[in-house]
Amino acid sequence: MAPDLRVYPDAAGAARAAAADFADAFRSAAQARGVFRVLLSGGRTPKALYFLLAGREFSDLPWERGEFFWGDERYLPPAHPDNNYRAANDLLLTRVAVPGDSVYAVPTASGDPARDAARYEQTLRRVFDGEAFPRFDYALMGVGADGHTASLFPGGEAVKERKRWVVPAYAPDKITRSRITLTVPVFNAARRVVFMLCGEDKLAIAERLIKEPPAKDIPASLIRPADGELVYFLDRAASPAA
Ligand code: 6PG
């Protein structure tokens, strides 16, 4: 299935389009099932999206029907500036009418990433009771220049996991080396997976990722929802030549 590729003149345009896409999916899920369960992403790229979603244009979304989770987390305290929960909470979740018990942060306090990963999996299993894999309505994802997505890094053990929903992982960089990540089958169970790639530093990886068949040695190319939609929002700087 060729990916649904959407290119915009700049990162701001890609963020505006992604915000509209997010809102459409939110309304559809809330109407169809009474709830919108979304996996938020970390990193720099989604911050513009979070800022837009917190604005007046989207204040009429049924925020009280949203349930917010993370596709991965850096193993840092929630107050740490590099913590993914903190970024989305500061930019979006504290600025819209989301009930506190609808925000499911990845625990990072026990000192043992494996234990906290198992705890997050238990939380997900309570929410998605009885499902083989959790079917999120929306998975927002980014891609690193090395082809990682969430905290699924090239050559890492987490990329190979096909049974567990949540596992510890390790990033090459020092500050946020220890991670917790959801696994490939979880992302592939989602109804809609949306990647955002912006900036010329993502062009090389985008060329390898967005082709058929995609390069097999990059974790982001493993994310192909089995019964769901896959969409890429890019700015022109990250977009392979047409
Ligand atoms: C994280 C993200 C990670 C991110 C990519 C791209 O915890 O950092 O989950 O997978 O999406 O590293 O990050 P940028 O948007 O900052 O380029």
Boltz pocket constraint, residues with backbone or C-beta under 6 A from the ligand:
constraints:
  - pocket:
      binder: B
      contacts: [[A, 41], [A, 42], [A, 43], [A, 44], [A, 45], [A, 46], [A, 72], [A, 73], [A, 74], [A, 84], [A, 141], [A, 142], [A, 143], [A, 144], [A, 148], [A, 149], [A, 150], [A, 151], [A, 196]]
      max_distance: 6.0
